[in-house]
């Protein structure tokens, strides 16, 4: 059965789709929001473990210069709190475990100077990238023709420096450094303000968390138009006839005048679109893979490490699986939560194991860093978006060697009345929830302009 009453279709009820829907709703524009899952949030997923305990299994942080996220928190009365960042952190490097204070791990003087040199060099190079047109940089071909790992190897004078840089880059990009081009890395760094901001808690991208979990904000945004959301409704096909689009799900078909896609790149290419998307966009999508990352969270009766003057943070290049660890306890510290990222090739191997083996591997690492109390967990949860059918990865799509110079910004470019959102379409805070919101709002504004011209 075909329903002709809805003007706009939005595909995907993550933050980007919700941001677009919010604007259309405020303007009184008729729309329908299609979500393949049974929940909101997309790559944001807050799991309620019990009444007073939640865990963010997807995106969880906001930080300075992410202005839209703070404005939305204020608008919907959603409070946030500071990420715990006091005490000593742990560095596990070359088989030696030691503690350090601050953002930069304690290394030998040569490695430390080398590390600072590489960070500053990346900052300088990134500052010269045009976020709207990264491929126009005079050295774009050179930068895009090499991987981030190529750059790190060429500039690292010590193995310790290289290993720390690799772990840092894995955490920032959710992939191996050889999986993305140097140009994409530079674009991403500038998009998120600076490398210092991306790696930092204080005054950085990890400064604040949302009371009750990030999905609390998604639900607050969606509440005024919740009846316009169709859950469990993956879009199968979109067929255009003149200026109308027939959108089909397993529940039926509806006709729309405009479409906003707010889904991860691998899911976009699975929708049967006729006439097909442009050759440029299709070719880009063929190689547009997602980052590979998992979150492992061990819950304790209290954040016991704080009484040992430990921050709950760790950086590791060892045989252990978790590359970086953070204190992810709730604001009231009623429970203690240590959350670790397992990234790239380690994540692929880790999630091939059964759950108990994964739990034991994480526990062994936490005992090494934070003491025998880690043996007294009350819950363990791990999750990877790469095994979610409707995400296929996190944080974002990764642009590999020669992607920017070949395909430029074809992903974010509208094609007629088809518009493209999601964090991958953002120029500012690309890869973050903030970027998703900005891209969704931009797509909605394009449609408002089109409607005003009709």
C-alpha positions, 0 to 999 in steps of 0.5 A, spaced: 500 500 500 502 506 498 501 512 502 502 519 498 502 524 504 509 524 507 513 529 504 520 527 507 523 521 508 529 520 513 533 514 513 536 512 520 534 515 527 541 516 529 543 523 532 544 525 524 537 523 522 534 526 529 537 532 528 534 533 521 528 531 523 528 536 529 529 541 524 523 539 520 518 538 525 520 545 528 518 548 521 512 544 521 514 540 515 511 533 514 516 527 514 517 520 516 523 517 520 525 510 518 530 506 523 532 499 521 533 497 529 528 497 535 531 503 538 534 510 537 541 512 537 545 509 531 552 508 533 550 511 540 547 505 544 546 506 552 544 499 555 541 499 562 544 494 566 539 495 572 535 501 574 541 505 577 546 502 572 547 504 565 553 503 560 554 507 554 556 501 548 557 507 543 559 514 543 559 517 550 563 523 550 562 531 548 568 536 549 569 544 547 568 546 541 562 541 540 557 547 540 551 543 537 552 538 543 552 543 548 546 547 545 542 541 545 543 539 552 541 545 554 535 546 550 533 539 552 535 540 560 540 534 559 545 534 564 553 532 563 559 531 568 566 531 567 570 525 565 574 523 571 581 525 570 585 525 577 591 521 579 596 517 575 595 513 569 598 507 566 603 506 561 605 498 558 610 499 553 615 494 551 613 489 557 614 495 562 609 497 566 609 504 569 605 510 571 605 517 569 601 524 570 598 528 564 596 526 557 603 524 554 606 518 557 613 518 561 618 516 556 625 516 555 628 523 553 629 522 546 622 518 545 619 524 548 622 529 544 620 525 538 613 524 540 612 532 541 616 533 534 611 528 531 605 531 534 607 538 532 608 536 525 601 533 524 598 539 527 602 544 523 600 540 516 593 539 519 592 547 520 593 548 512 588 543 510 581 546 507 576 542 510 571 544 505 576 541 499 582 537 502 584 535 496 586 542 493 592 542 498 598 543 494 601 536 497 594 533 497 597 527 492 603 526 496 599 526 502 593 522 500 598 517 496 601 514 503 598 511 509 598 515 516 603 509 518 608 511 513 608 518 516 609 515 523 615 510 521 618 515 517 618 520 523 619 516 529 626 515 531 625 510 536 621 504 537 617 507 543 615 513 540 612 509 534 608 504 539 605 510 543 603 514 536 600 508 533 596 506 540 594 514 540 592 514 532 588 507 533 584 510 539 583 517 535 581 513 528 578 506 531 583 503 525 590 501 524 594 507 522 595 503 515 588 503 513 587 510 512 591 516 508 595 521 511 591 526 508 584 523 511 588 523 518 590 531 517 583 532 515 580 529 521 585 532 526 583 539 523 576 537 523 576 536 530 580 542 532 587 539 533 590 533 535 591 536 542 584 536 543 582 529 540 587 526 545 585 530 551 580 529 557 581 536 560 579 541 554 579 535 549 574 531 546 573 526 552 571 532 557 564 531 559 559 525 559 551 525 559 548 523 565 544 517 564 548 515 558 548 519 551 542 515 549 538 520 554 539 526 549 537 522 543 531 520 546 529 527 549 530 530 541 526 524 539 520 525 544 516 531 540 516 527 534 516 520 536 510 518 533 513 519 526 519 514 527 518 507 524 522 502 528 524 495 525 524 498 518 530 497 514 529 501 507 530 496 501 529 500 495 528 507 493 525 508 486 524 515 483 519 517 478 519 524 476 520 528 482 517 523 487 520 517 490 517 510 492 521 508 498 520 500 500 521 497 507 518 490 509 512 493 511 510 496 505 511 502 500 510 510 501 511 516 496 516 522 498 518 528 495 525 528 498 530 523 502 535 524 507 540 518 508 543 518 515 546 511 515 553 509 515 556 508 508 556 501 508 549 501 509 547 506 504 550 502 498 546 496 500 539 500 499 537 499 492 536 506 489 534 507 482 536 511 478 543 509 481 547 514 485 553 517 481 559 513 479 563 517 483 559 516 489 558 509 488 566 508 487 567 511 493 562 507 497 565 500 494 571 502 498 568 506 504 570 501 510 568 502 517 573 503 523 573 496 527 573 497 535 570 494 541 568 497 548 570 492 554 567 494 560 568 491 567 563 494 573 565 494 580 562 496 587 566 502 587 571 505 583 577 503 587 583 505 583 581 512 585 583 511 592 590 508 589 591 515 586 590 512 579 586 515 574 583 509 571 587 511 564 592 506 561 595 506 554 598 499 552 602 496 546 603 489 550 600 482 548 594 484 552 588 486 548 585 493 550 590 499 547 587 504 551 583 504 558 578 510 561 574 511 568 567 510 565 564 510 572 557 514 573 557 521 576 555 519 583 561 514 583 555 509 585 559 504 581 566 503 578 567 502 571 573 501 567 572 501 560 577 499 555 578 500 547 580 494 543 581 496 536 583 494 529 587 487 528 586 486 536 579 487 535 578 482 530 581 477 533 578 479 540 571 478 538 572 471 535 573 468 542 567 466 546 565 471 551 568 468 557 575 468 554 574 475 552 572 477 560 578 473 562 583 476 558 580 483 560 580 481 567 587 479 567 589 486 564 586 490 569 589 486 575 596 487 572 594 495 572 589 496 577 591 491 582 587 484 585 581 488 586 579 487 579 578 480 580 572 482 584 567 485 578 560 485 579 558 485 571 562 485 565 559 487 558 563 488 551 560 490 545 562 492 538 558 496 532 562 491 527 557 486 529 551 490 529 548 489 522 545 496 522 552 499 524 557 495 521 563 499 525 565 505 529 566 510 529 566 512 522 567 510 515 575 510 513 578 514 507 584 510 505 589 511 500 588 516 494 580 516 496 580 524 497 584 525 491 580 521 487 573 522 489 573 528 493 567 530 497 562 526 493 559 522 499 556 529 502 554 531 495 546 532 494 544 528 488 537 532 486 533 531 492 537 526 495 541 528 501 546 525 505 548 526 512 551 522 517 558 524 521 561 522 514 558 528 511 561 533 516 566 537 515 567 539 522 567 534 527 567 529 522 567 522 525 564 525 532 556 525 534 557 533 533 559 532 526 553 527 525 548 533 528 551 538 524 551 534 517 543 532 519 542 539 520 545 541 514 541 536 510 534 539 513 536 546 511 538 544 504 531 541 503 527 547 507 531 551 501 528 547 496 521 547 499 521 554 499 523 554 491 518 550 489 
